[in-house]
Every structure is written in structure tokens, then in C-alpha cells.
Amino acid sequence: MKLHCIYFFFLNAALFLTISIQGFASIRPAAPLTLVSSNRRIPCPDNELLLVSPLFMSSIPQEKEQQKLQQKLQLTGDDSASFSLQDENIIDWVKFTLATGFVLVSLSYLWFLPEGPHWGNTFLETTQSAIGTKDPAATIFSLLTVFAISHSGLAGLRPYAEDIVGARVWRVIFACASLPLSLSCISYFINHAHDGHHLWNLHGVPGLHSALILINFISFLLLYPSTFNLLEVAAVDIPQLHLWETGVIRITRHPQAIGQILWCGAHGAYLGTDTALSACFVLVVHHLYSIWHGDRRLRDKHGEDFDKICAQTSVVPFAAILDGRQELPEDYWKEFMRLPYLLVIGGTTAAYLAHPYMMAGAALLKW
């Protein structure tokens, strides 16, 4: 029982942090400058700009610093992965912890734990009955297809549903549908990734394992910036469909899709089974669809602002930079020197080290 609880708590928590959700304002020269972030507005006199940091505010007379701040003020979209401790409210994070814990414990009980109603088993058995086989490659293909239709379908319904039930309620509905389905897919994949027909074995290739670890590590650095807005993920803050502009968006407008393709390439090459390739095929197709789907939703929501950012960015990594449409600021690297990316690095390292425990935990399901 303890192993079940530990496994599903951490697996649920990891998934909850990676489900995708979706500033600064433009300068108006005729009016006093206003610095706009997600939580506050700071009026600035016409002849003075304020530099806002997590620790202090101070007047910056230097022309170079004024130019840097003006670049931020001129953003069309939102600043990716920005985080300031002085903007945070401890009460909000208490709400986040309680809400997240309640949802994860409830879903684990209903879906997986031996004492619960075993809805996860019912989902697996219903899927295998529908396709007429328990073949692992066919099963993971079907499980992921159900997840993809549910996940993207609910995302597409979001603008209509939020008008009826509100953004927070729809976020809870979205999470309660996506979390258990994704957990089922992950648990089944962990148990059966090495099963089925072995198409190749590259384990003996020198340096391959290290290269694939590096690729996987990079794939997690390409998380979509909305993932970092944990209070919106948990519906503590009102969820927004953000139009991100900085950070990883300068490299690729769809980092989550590129990261998933890298992850699938690395795992598919290393595992070499038809089960792994079946899973990777569905994941890649789903994320290729999400490129079109995501752009459509952002264009519907943000209109000309999205078109402007679209013209300055690319789906293919670095393409907009190489052809001159995206000009990186001198201090671009600072857009990655932020707390969320530090947590991603730590979490990715921990996930790699926890692989044996994840496999042991998934085995408890006996799927």
C-alpha cells in the first residue's frame, strides 16, 4: 500500500506540473510609461524608468539599461518563465498545495489504488475489448489515441466552455479528464515498453546511451512556458491563454512539440520495440497536430498580436533566428536564468534517477 501511494503521488505530481495551459505592455509615447506584469502595474515618470527585480526597485539613469527596459515594455506578448518572489502570496500557495493534493489523492484512489473502484482497470479492459486484442503495441496505440482526442478536444472546447462554467471550473474538468488518462498511458508504457517485437538493439553502440540522455534532458528544457504558471495550472489564479514571446519561444514557437519529438526519437531508438514505436508514433502525430491546433487557438484569442509574434518566430528550432526574423537581445541568456528552469533541471535529473522506482511502482498495477 505504501509503495502504491508513493508511486502515484509522485507520478501524479509530475504529470500535473507538465499539463499545458496557456506581461508586459507596449509603450505609448504620448502617455507616461507603465510597466505591466501579470500581477502589478508600476507607473513610471516620463523622464525616469524603474528597473524591477525580485529583490529591489531602483532608478536606472544609464542609457543602456533604459534601452533594455524599453525592449521589455515593447513586448507584444508575455515574458516567458518570469518569476518574482515579491509578487507571490503565501496564501495562494497554500491553496495550491491543498487543491493539488486533494485532486491527486482523489484521482489515485478512484483510478489506481487497490482500495478504490479501479476505474483505471476498467478503462484498460474496455480499450482492449474494443480493439479485440491485448497486444501491447496495439493497446498503447489505442490508450494514447483516447488521451489525445480527449486532451486536444477539451482544449478546443475551452473558449466555449469557459463562457458557460468559467475558466476555473473548466480547468478542473480538463485536469480531471487528462490526468488519469495520461497516468494510464504512462503506467502501461513503463510496464510494456520492452515487450512486443524487438526490431533492433543498439544498446552496444558506444556513446549512444549518453547521447540519448542528453537529448532527453534537452527535451524537458523545451517545456511550454505555461507549464510554469502553477497557480493557473491548479486554477488558484484564473487560467489564461497566454501569448508567450520571450525565452524558448524565440527558438521555437512550439517547444513542447519539439521536445516531445526529441523524447520519442531518443526512447524509440534505445528501446527498439514495436510497442515503443507505436507509442512514439501517436505522440508525434498528436504533437504535430497540436502545432496547428495551438496556432489556431492563439490566433482566435489574440488576433493581430499573434500574427506579429508568428512572423518573428518559427516552428523549426532556430529557423527564425537564422533567417533574420528573430533578433536575440544581448542578454538573451538571462531569459533562461530563472527559477522555473532551475526546477526543471532538478526535476529532470530526479526523474532520470527515479526510473527504477517508476518501473517498480508501475509493476504494482499488474497491467
C-alpha positions as CSV (number, residue, x, y, z in Angstrom):
1,M,0.0,0.0,0.0
2,K,2.8,2.4,0.9
3,L,4.5,1.7,-2.4
4,H,1.3,2.3,-4.3
5,C,0.8,5.7,-2.6
6,I,4.3,6.9,-3.0
7,Y,4.4,5.9,-6.7
8,F,1.1,7.5,-7.6
9,F,1.7,10.7,-5.6
10,F,5.0,11.5,-7.4
11,L,3.8,10.3,-10.8
12,N,0.6,12.4,-10.4
13,A,2.6,15.4,-9.2
14,A,5.0,15.2,-12.2
15,L,2.1,15.0,-14.7
16,F,0.2,17.8,-13.0
17,L,3.2,20.1,-13.5
18,T,3.5,19.2,-17.2
19,I,-0.1,19.6,-18.4
20,S,-0.1,22.5,-20.8
21,I,-2.2,25.7,-20.1
22,Q,-1.9,28.8,-21.6
23,G,3.3,40.8,-19.4
24,F,4.4,43.4,-20.4
25,A,2.6,46.2,-22.2
26,S,3.6,48.2,-25.3
27,I,5.0,51.7,-24.8
28,R,2.7,54.5,-25.6
29,P,5.0,57.5,-26.1
30,A,2.2,60.1,-25.6
31,A,1.4,58.8,-22.1
32,P,3.6,58.1,-19.0
33,L,5.3,54.8,-19.2
34,T,3.7,51.9,-17.3
35,L,5.4,48.7,-16.5
36,V,2.9,45.9,-16.6
37,S,3.5,42.4,-15.2
38,S,1.0,39.6,-14.5
39,N,0.3,40.9,-11.0
40,R,1.0,44.6,-10.8
41,R,1.3,48.0,-12.6
42,I,4.1,50.4,-11.7
43,P,3.7,54.0,-13.1
44,C,7.0,55.4,-14.4
45,P,7.6,59.2,-14.8
46,D,8.3,60.3,-18.4
47,N,12.0,61.1,-17.6
48,E,12.8,58.0,-15.5
49,L,12.5,54.3,-15.8
50,L,12.3,51.8,-12.9
51,L,14.1,48.5,-13.0
52,V,12.0,45.9,-11.3
53,S,13.8,42.8,-9.8
54,P,12.7,40.2,-7.4
55,L,14.7,41.9,-4.6
56,F,14.6,45.6,-5.2
57,M,13.5,48.6,-7.3
58,S,15.9,51.4,-8.1
59,S,16.2,54.3,-10.6
60,I,18.5,53.5,-13.5
61,P,19.9,56.5,-15.2
62,Q,22.2,54.7,-17.6
63,E,21.1,54.8,-21.2
64,K,21.9,51.2,-21.9
65,E,19.7,50.0,-19.0
66,Q,16.9,52.3,-20.2
67,Q,17.1,50.7,-23.6
68,K,16.9,47.2,-22.2
69,L,13.8,48.1,-20.2
70,Q,12.2,49.7,-23.1
71,Q,12.6,46.4,-25.1
72,K,10.7,44.6,-22.3
73,L,8.0,47.3,-22.3
74,Q,7.6,46.9,-26.1
75,L,6.7,43.2,-25.9
76,T,3.6,42.2,-27.7
77,G,3.1,39.1,-25.7
78,D,4.1,37.8,-22.3
79,D,7.5,37.3,-20.8
80,S,8.2,33.5,-20.5
81,A,9.1,31.9,-17.2
82,S,9.2,35.3,-15.3
83,F,9.0,34.9,-11.6
84,S,9.3,37.3,-8.7
85,L,9.1,36.3,-5.1
86,Q,7.8,39.7,-4.0
87,D,4.7,39.1,-6.2
88,E,3.8,35.8,-4.6
89,N,1.2,35.3,-1.9
90,I,1.8,32.6,0.6
91,I,-2.0,32.0,0.9
92,D,-2.2,31.3,-2.8
93,W,0.5,28.6,-2.5
94,V,-1.3,27.1,0.5
95,K,-4.4,26.9,-1.7
96,F,-2.3,25.4,-4.5
97,T,-0.9,22.7,-2.2
98,L,-4.3,21.8,-0.8
99,A,-6.1,21.8,-4.1
100,T,-3.4,19.8,-5.9
101,G,-3.1,17.3,-3.1
102,F,-6.9,16.7,-3.0
103,V,-7.2,16.2,-6.7
104,L,-4.2,13.8,-6.9
105,V,-5.2,11.7,-3.9
106,S,-8.8,11.5,-5.1
107,L,-7.9,10.5,-8.7
108,S,-5.3,8.0,-7.4
109,Y,-8.0,6.4,-5.2
110,L,-10.6,6.3,-8.0
111,W,-8.3,5.2,-10.7
112,F,-5.5,3.0,-9.4
113,L,-5.3,2.2,-5.7
114,P,-6.4,-1.3,-4.6
115,E,-8.9,0.0,-2.2
116,G,-10.7,2.1,-4.8
117,P,-13.2,1.3,-7.6
118,H,-10.4,0.5,-10.1
119,W,-11.6,2.8,-12.9
120,G,-8.1,2.5,-14.4
121,N,-8.6,-1.2,-14.8
122,T,-12.0,-0.6,-16.3
123,F,-10.5,1.8,-18.8
124,L,-7.8,-0.6,-19.8
125,E,-10.1,-3.6,-20.2
126,T,-12.7,-1.5,-22.1
127,T,-10.0,-0.3,-24.5
128,Q,-8.6,-3.8,-25.1
129,S,-12.1,-5.2,-25.6
130,A,-12.9,-2.5,-28.2
131,I,-9.7,-3.3,-30.2
132,G,-10.1,-7.1,-29.8
133,T,-6.5,-7.7,-28.6
134,K,-4.2,-7.4,-25.6
135,D,-1.2,-6.9,-27.8
136,P,0.9,-4.2,-26.1
137,A,1.7,-2.2,-29.3
138,A,-2.0,-2.1,-30.2
139,T,-3.0,-1.3,-26.6
140,I,-0.6,1.6,-26.1
141,F,-1.6,3.0,-29.5
142,S,-5.3,2.9,-28.5
143,L,-4.7,4.3,-25.0
144,L,-2.7,7.2,-26.3
145,T,-5.3,7.9,-29.1
146,V,-8.1,8.2,-26.5
147,F,-5.9,10.5,-24.4
148,A,-5.0,12.7,-27.5
149,I,-8.6,13.1,-28.6
150,S,-9.7,13.9,-25.0
151,H,-6.8,16.3,-24.3
152,S,-7.0,18.3,-27.6
153,G,-10.8,18.1,-27.8
154,L,-11.2,19.6,-24.3
155,A,-8.6,22.3,-25.2
156,G,-10.5,23.1,-28.3
157,L,-13.8,23.5,-26.4
158,R,-12.2,25.8,-23.9
159,P,-13.3,29.2,-25.2
160,Y,-16.9,28.0,-25.4
161,A,-16.9,26.1,-22.1
162,E,-15.3,28.9,-20.2
163,D,-18.2,31.2,-21.2
164,I,-20.6,28.8,-19.6
165,V,-18.9,27.4,-16.5
166,G,-16.0,29.8,-16.0
167,A,-12.2,29.4,-16.5
168,R,-11.5,27.8,-13.1
169,V,-14.2,25.1,-13.4
170,W,-13.2,24.2,-16.9
171,R,-9.6,23.8,-15.8
172,V,-10.7,21.4,-13.1
173,I,-12.7,19.4,-15.6
174,F,-9.8,19.4,-18.0
175,A,-7.4,18.2,-15.4
176,C,-9.7,15.5,-14.0
177,A,-10.1,14.1,-17.6
178,S,-6.5,14.4,-18.7
179,L,-4.6,13.3,-15.5
180,P,-6.0,9.8,-15.1
181,L,-5.8,9.1,-18.9
182,S,-2.2,10.2,-19.1
183,L,-1.3,8.3,-16.0
184,S,-2.8,5.1,-17.5
185,C,-0.8,5.6,-20.7
186,I,2.5,6.3,-18.8
187,S,2.0,3.3,-16.4
188,Y,1.2,0.9,-19.2
189,F,4.1,2.2,-21.3
190,I,6.5,1.7,-18.4
191,N,5.3,-1.9,-17.9
192,H,5.4,-2.9,-21.6
193,A,8.0,-0.7,-23.4
194,H,10.3,-3.6,-23.6
195,D,7.6,-6.1,-24.8
196,G,6.5,-7.0,-28.3
197,H,8.6,-7.5,-31.3
198,H,12.3,-6.3,-31.0
199,L,13.1,-4.6,-34.2
200,W,16.7,-3.6,-33.3
201,N,19.1,-3.5,-30.4
202,L,21.5,-0.5,-30.3
203,H,22.5,-0.9,-26.6
204,G,26.0,-1.8,-27.5
205,V,26.7,1.3,-29.7
206,P,29.4,3.3,-27.9
207,G,28.2,6.6,-26.6
208,L,24.6,6.1,-27.6
209,H,23.2,5.9,-24.1
210,S,25.0,9.2,-23.1
211,A,23.8,10.9,-26.3
212,L,20.2,9.8,-25.7
213,I,20.3,11.1,-22.1
214,L,21.4,14.5,-23.3
215,I,18.6,14.6,-25.9
216,N,16.1,13.7,-23.2
217,F,17.4,16.3,-20.9
218,I,17.1,19.0,-23.7
219,S,13.6,17.8,-24.4
220,F,12.5,18.8,-20.9
221,L,14.1,22.2,-21.2
222,L,11.6,22.8,-24.1
223,L,8.5,22.7,-21.8
224,Y,5.9,25.2,-22.9
225,P,6.1,28.3,-20.7
226,S,2.5,28.0,-19.5
227,T,3.7,24.9,-17.6
228,F,5.5,27.2,-15.1
229,N,2.3,29.1,-14.2
230,L,1.5,26.6,-11.4
231,L,-1.2,28.7,-9.8
232,E,-3.1,28.8,-13.1
233,V,-2.5,25.1,-13.6
234,A,-4.3,24.5,-10.3
235,A,-6.9,27.1,-11.0
236,V,-5.9,29.2,-8.0
237,D,-5.3,32.0,-10.4
238,I,-7.8,32.4,-13.2
239,P,-6.3,30.4,-16.1
240,Q,-5.2,32.4,-19.2
241,L,-4.4,31.5,-22.7
242,H,-1.0,33.3,-22.8
243,L,0.7,34.6,-25.8
244,W,4.4,34.0,-25.0
245,E,7.1,35.9,-26.7
246,T,10.5,35.5,-25.0
247,G,12.8,32.8,-23.8
248,V,12.4,29.4,-25.5
249,I,9.7,30.9,-27.8
250,R,12.5,32.8,-29.6
251,I,14.0,29.4,-30.5
252,T,10.7,27.7,-31.5
253,R,7.1,28.8,-31.2
254,H,6.1,25.2,-30.2
255,P,8.8,24.0,-27.8
256,Q,6.6,21.3,-26.2
257,A,6.1,19.6,-29.6
258,I,9.8,19.8,-30.5
259,G,10.7,18.4,-27.0
260,Q,8.2,15.5,-27.4
261,I,9.6,14.6,-30.8
262,L,13.1,14.6,-29.3
263,W,11.9,12.4,-26.4
264,C,10.3,10.0,-28.8
265,G,13.3,9.8,-31.0
266,A,15.6,9.0,-28.1
267,H,13.4,6.5,-26.4
268,G,12.4,4.8,-29.7
269,A,16.0,4.4,-30.8
270,Y,17.0,3.0,-27.4
271,L,14.1,0.6,-26.8
272,G,13.7,-0.7,-30.4
273,T,10.4,-2.4,-29.9
274,D,7.2,-2.1,-31.8
275,T,5.5,-1.2,-28.5
276,A,7.8,1.8,-28.1
277,L,7.5,2.8,-31.8
278,S,3.7,2.6,-31.6
279,A,3.6,4.9,-28.6
280,C,6.1,7.3,-30.2
281,F,4.1,7.4,-33.4
282,V,0.9,8.5,-31.7
283,L,2.7,11.1,-29.5
284,V,4.5,12.6,-32.5
285,V,1.3,12.8,-34.6
286,H,-0.6,14.3,-31.7
287,H,2.0,17.0,-31.2
288,L,2.3,17.8,-34.9
289,Y,-1.5,18.3,-34.8
290,S,-1.1,20.5,-31.7
291,I,1.2,22.8,-33.7
292,W,-1.7,23.7,-36.0
293,H,-4.3,23.5,-33.2
294,G,-2.3,25.7,-30.9
295,D,-1.7,28.4,-33.5
296,R,-5.4,28.4,-34.4
297,R,-6.4,28.9,-30.8
298,L,-3.9,31.7,-30.2
299,R,-4.9,33.5,-33.4
300,D,-8.6,33.3,-32.4
301,K,-7.7,34.7,-29.0
302,H,-5.1,37.3,-29.8
303,G,-5.6,38.2,-33.4
304,E,-3.0,40.6,-34.8
305,D,-0.8,40.3,-31.8
306,F,-0.4,36.6,-32.5
307,D,0.3,37.3,-36.2
308,K,3.1,39.7,-35.2
309,I,4.8,37.1,-33.0
310,C,4.2,34.4,-35.5
311,A,6.1,36.4,-38.1
312,Q,9.0,36.8,-35.7
313,T,9.2,33.1,-34.7
314,S,9.3,29.7,-36.2
315,V,8.2,26.1,-35.5
316,V,11.5,24.7,-36.7
317,P,14.1,25.5,-34.0
318,F,16.4,28.5,-34.8
319,A,14.9,29.0,-38.3
320,A,13.6,32.5,-37.5
321,I,16.9,33.4,-35.9
322,L,18.9,32.2,-38.9
323,D,16.8,34.0,-41.5
324,G,16.8,37.3,-39.5
325,R,13.2,37.4,-38.4
326,Q,14.1,37.0,-34.7
327,E,16.8,39.2,-33.3
328,L,18.1,38.0,-30.0
329,P,18.8,40.6,-27.3
330,E,22.4,40.8,-26.0
331,D,21.4,39.4,-22.7
332,Y,19.1,36.7,-24.1
333,W,20.7,34.0,-21.9
334,K,19.2,35.8,-18.9
335,E,15.7,34.7,-20.1
336,F,16.7,31.2,-19.1
337,M,18.4,32.1,-15.8
338,R,15.2,32.0,-13.9
339,L,13.8,29.8,-11.1
340,P,11.4,27.7,-13.2
341,Y,14.3,26.4,-15.3
342,L,16.3,25.6,-12.2
343,L,13.4,23.5,-11.0
344,V,13.2,21.8,-14.4
345,I,16.8,20.9,-14.3
346,G,16.4,19.4,-10.8
347,G,13.2,17.6,-11.7
348,T,14.6,16.1,-14.9
349,T,17.7,14.8,-13.1
350,A,15.5,13.4,-10.3
351,A,13.2,11.7,-12.9
352,Y,16.2,10.0,-14.6
353,L,17.5,8.7,-11.2
354,A,14.0,7.6,-10.3
355,H,13.5,5.4,-13.4
356,P,14.0,2.1,-11.4
357,Y,11.4,3.2,-8.8
358,M,8.9,4.3,-11.5
359,M,9.2,0.8,-13.1
360,A,8.7,-0.9,-9.8
361,G,5.7,1.3,-9.0
362,A,4.1,0.7,-12.4
363,A,4.6,-3.0,-11.9
364,L,2.3,-2.9,-8.9
365,L,-0.6,-2.3,-11.2
366,K,0.0,-5.7,-12.8
367,W,-1.2,-4.3,-16.2
